[in-house]
């Protein structure tokens, strides 16, 4: 009886979600958005061509800018620290981190690295002061830099004591979400020839698709003891095989979903205790049971997603200057 009730509730949940539609609020430019962050009323996106956008009214109106002097930079991650303050990350050599404290009116360069091997992938902040940025391995050493002053300065660090990268292992700057702060501390997921889950001092091989340059984990989300990892094969995007994994015990064990998302996925975010949304350029899926079963709810493609608890909405950002939102009930 209990199982029947749970099944019925799951079916009703999926029907309700299918009735909802992703609303496209911005589209039409050639910009590729991979950075997305929300704080209070401020929704920030960042992407190619030095582009940053900000909305303070639920995506109805946007302030757009191409940051002067950085017109060719790919800003693939953005982290909002409050409604007026944000930090953006430019990926390739020279790699830059910029900060604004006035809603994007002015940007200050707070980090620059001209090492020809430098490629930054993602940032995360523990709080308004402490944050971390990760980059692809240089001489097999995973690049990590930290800030303790709200992004005003960054210093390379070995505080995580991460093991060396394996041959062909790196990180994808696909969604700005392969490093997060969780109950374990900082968590990182890698991809490529090897796909692993990193926490302080250790790395665990993930049971997801891997072995070639464009396979493996793209993004991770955490809530309590639950960890969800968006993954897949970018060169075979419609193949759902091993395109997602989850853990319900803080990464001690990892499982494949009973029902997979519909293919390659680049980001995932929690929207409730056991509810989460994942997205990729072939569509959007939702789970109500912590990643065990997924249901595709939209064909709309995006690179990244973020949940705004204030208005119970999931926002998405992707290619062709597209920003979307899904109003949850």
C-alpha positions in Angstrom: 0.0 0.0 0.0 2.8 2.4 0.9 4.6 1.6 -2.4 1.4 2.2 -4.3 0.9 5.6 -2.6 4.5 6.6 -3.4 4.1 5.6 -7.0 0.9 7.5 -7.3 2.4 10.6 -5.8 5.4 10.3 -8.2 3.0 10.0 -11.2 1.0 13.0 -10.1 4.2 15.0 -9.6 5.4 14.2 -13.1 2.0 15.1 -14.6 2.1 18.4 -12.8 5.6 19.2 -14.0 4.8 18.3 -17.6 1.9 20.8 -17.5 4.4 23.6 -16.8 6.4 25.1 -19.6 9.9 26.7 -19.8 9.5 30.3 -20.7 12.2 31.8 -22.9 12.8 35.3 -21.6 15.9 36.2 -23.7 17.2 34.9 -27.0 18.5 35.8 -30.4 22.1 36.8 -30.0 25.2 34.8 -30.8 26.3 34.8 -27.2 26.9 31.5 -25.4 25.9 31.7 -21.7 27.5 29.3 -19.3 27.6 31.4 -16.1 24.4 31.8 -14.0 24.0 33.0 -10.4 21.2 34.3 -8.3 21.2 36.4 -5.1 18.0 38.0 -3.8 16.4 39.9 -6.7 19.6 39.8 -8.9 19.9 37.2 -11.6 23.3 37.3 -13.3 24.4 35.6 -16.5 27.8 35.6 -18.2 29.3 34.2 -21.4 31.2 34.7 -24.6 32.2 38.0 -26.1 32.8 39.6 -22.7 29.1 39.6 -22.1 27.3 40.0 -18.7 23.6 40.4 -18.0 21.6 41.2 -14.9 17.9 41.3 -14.1 16.3 42.4 -10.9 12.6 41.7 -11.9 12.5 38.0 -12.5 14.0 38.1 -16.0 11.5 40.6 -17.5 14.1 43.3 -18.1 17.8 43.0 -18.5 20.9 45.2 -18.3 23.4 44.0 -20.8 27.0 44.9 -21.2 30.2 43.9 -23.0 32.9 44.7 -20.5 35.4 47.1 -22.1 38.8 45.6 -22.7 37.5 42.1 -22.4 35.4 41.8 -25.5 37.0 38.5 -26.6 36.9 36.8 -23.2 34.7 33.8 -22.4 33.2 34.5 -19.0 32.0 31.0 -18.3 31.2 31.4 -14.6 29.7 34.1 -12.4 29.1 34.0 -8.7 26.8 36.6 -7.0 27.8 37.5 -3.5 24.9 39.9 -2.9 22.5 41.8 -5.1 25.1 44.3 -6.1 28.3 42.2 -5.9 29.4 39.5 -8.4 32.6 37.9 -9.5 33.2 36.6 -13.1 35.8 34.2 -14.4 37.4 34.4 -17.9 38.8 31.0 -18.8 41.8 30.8 -21.1 45.3 32.4 -21.1 45.3 35.1 -20.1 42.8 34.0 -17.5 41.0 36.7 -15.6 38.7 37.2 -12.6 36.8 40.5 -12.4 34.6 41.8 -9.6 31.8 44.4 -9.4 30.3 45.9 -6.2 27.8 48.3 -7.9 25.6 46.0 -9.9 27.9 45.8 -12.9 28.4 49.4 -13.5 32.1 49.1 -12.9 34.4 46.0 -13.0 37.8 45.6 -11.3 40.4 43.0 -12.4 41.2 41.0 -9.2 43.2 38.2 -10.8 45.2 37.6 -14.0 47.3 34.5 -15.0 49.2 34.5 -18.3 50.6 31.0 -18.1 50.0 29.5 -21.5 48.7 26.3 -20.0 46.1 28.1 -17.8 42.5 27.3 -18.3 40.0 28.1 -15.5 36.8 26.0 -15.3 34.6 27.0 -12.4 34.2 29.0 -9.1 32.3 28.5 -5.9 31.9 30.5 -2.7 31.4 29.1 0.8 30.2 32.5 2.0 30.5 36.1 1.0 34.3 36.1 1.8 35.7 32.6 1.1 35.8 31.1 -2.4 37.6 28.7 -4.7 38.4 28.6 -8.4 39.6 25.4 -10.2 41.5 25.0 -13.4 42.8 22.3 -15.7 45.9 20.4 -14.5 49.3 21.9 -15.2 52.1 19.3 -15.1 49.5 16.9 -13.7 48.7 19.3 -10.8 45.1 20.5 -10.5 45.1 24.2 -10.4 43.3 25.7 -7.3 43.2 29.3 -6.1 41.3 30.7 -3.2 40.0 34.0 -1.9 39.4 35.0 1.7 38.3 38.6 1.1 35.3 38.3 -1.1 37.1 37.9 -4.4 39.3 41.0 -4.0 42.4 38.9 -4.2 43.2 35.2 -5.2 46.2 33.0 -4.3 47.1 29.6 -5.6 46.7 27.0 -2.8 47.2 23.3 -2.0 44.8 23.4 0.9 42.7 20.6 -0.6 45.8 18.4 -1.0 44.3 16.9 -4.2 45.9 13.9 -5.8 47.5 14.4 -9.2 45.4 14.3 -12.3 45.3 11.1 -14.3 46.4 11.2 -18.0 43.7 12.9 -20.1 41.7 14.0 -17.0 40.6 17.6 -16.8 37.5 19.8 -16.0 34.8 21.1 -18.2 34.0 24.8 -18.2 30.5 23.8 -19.4 28.3 25.2 -16.6 30.4 26.7 -13.9 29.2 24.0 -11.6 31.8 21.3 -11.3 33.1 22.7 -8.0 30.7 23.3 -5.1 30.6 23.8 -1.3 28.8 21.0 0.6 28.6 19.2 3.9 31.9 17.6 2.9 33.6 20.9 2.2 34.7 21.6 -1.3 33.6 19.0 -3.9 34.9 18.7 -7.4 34.1 16.5 -10.3 36.3 15.8 -13.4 35.9 14.4 -16.8 37.8 13.3 -19.9 39.8 10.2 -20.0 39.0 9.8 -16.3 36.0 11.1 -14.3 36.4 11.4 -10.6 34.9 12.9 -7.5 37.3 14.9 -5.4 37.1 16.0 -1.8 40.0 16.9 0.5 42.9 14.5 0.2 41.2 12.0 -2.0 39.5 11.1 -5.3 37.0 8.4 -6.2 36.4 7.1 -9.7 32.8 7.8 -10.7 30.6 5.1 -12.4 29.8 7.3 -15.3 30.7 7.4 -19.0 34.4 8.3 -19.4 37.5 7.5 -21.4 37.6 10.0 -24.2 38.1 13.8 -24.3 34.5 14.9 -24.1 33.1 12.4 -21.7 32.5 12.5 -17.9 31.1 14.8 -15.2 30.1 18.4 -15.9 28.3 19.6 -12.8 27.5 18.6 -9.2 24.8 19.6 -6.7 24.5 18.8 -3.0 21.8 18.8 -0.4 22.3 17.1 2.9 23.7 13.7 2.2 22.6 13.7 -1.4 25.0 14.4 -4.3 23.8 14.6 -7.9 26.3 14.6 -10.8 25.4 15.7 -14.4 27.4 13.9 -16.9 27.5 12.3 -20.4 29.2 12.3 -23.7 29.2 15.7 -25.5 29.9 14.0 -28.8 27.0 11.6 -28.4 24.5 13.9 -26.6 21.3 11.9 -27.2 22.8 8.8 -25.5 21.5 8.5 -21.9 23.8 5.7 -21.0 25.7 6.6 -17.7 24.8 10.2 -18.3 23.9 10.8 -14.6 24.9 9.4 -11.2 23.9 10.1 -7.7 24.9 9.4 -4.1 22.7 9.4 -1.0 25.6 8.9 1.5 27.9 11.9 0.8 29.8 10.1 -1.9 30.6 6.9 -0.1 28.8 5.0 -2.8 27.5 6.0 -6.2 24.6 4.7 -8.2 23.1 5.0 -11.7 19.5 6.2 -11.9 16.8 3.6 -12.5 15.5 5.9 -15.2 18.1 8.2 -16.7 17.8 11.7 -18.0 17.3 11.8 -21.7 21.0 12.3 -22.6 24.1 14.4 -22.0 23.5 16.9 -19.1 25.8 19.7 -18.1 24.2 21.1 -14.9 21.9 20.2 -12.0 20.3 22.1 -9.2 18.1 21.1 -6.2 14.7 22.7 -5.9 13.4 20.9 -2.9 14.4 18.2 -0.3 14.5 15.4 -2.9 13.5 17.4 -6.0 16.0 18.5 -8.6 16.3 19.7 -12.2 19.0 18.9 -14.7 19.7 20.5 -18.1 21.8 20.1 -21.2 21.6 21.2 -24.8 19.1 18.5 -25.6 16.6 19.2 -22.9 15.5 19.4 -19.3 14.7 16.6 -16.8 13.3 16.5 -13.3 13.5 14.1 -10.4 11.3 13.9 -7.3 13.3 11.1 -5.5 16.8 12.4 -5.2 18.0 11.4 -8.7 16.7 7.8 -8.8 14.2 8.4 -11.5 14.2 11.2 -14.1 11.5 12.5 -16.4 12.1 14.8 -19.4 9.9 17.8 -19.2 11.3 20.0 -22.0 13.1 19.9 -25.3 14.6 23.3 -24.7 18.4 23.2 -24.5 20.5 25.0 -22.0 24.0 24.9 -20.5 23.4 25.7 -16.9 20.6 26.1 -14.3 20.0 27.7 -10.9 17.1 27.7 -8.4 15.7 30.9 -6.9 13.9 30.0 -3.7 12.5 33.5 -3.4 10.1 33.0 -6.4 10.3 29.1 -6.6 11.7 29.3 -10.1 14.5 27.6 -12.0 16.4 29.8 -14.3 18.4 28.5 -17.3 21.1 30.0 -19.5 22.4 28.6 -22.8 23.6 29.1 -26.4 22.2 31.7 -28.8 21.8 34.2 -26.1 19.0 32.2 -24.5 17.8 32.6 -20.9 14.7 30.7 -19.7 12.8 30.1 -16.5 10.5 27.4 -15.2 8.0 28.5 -12.6 7.4 25.7 -10.1 4.1 25.1 -8.3 
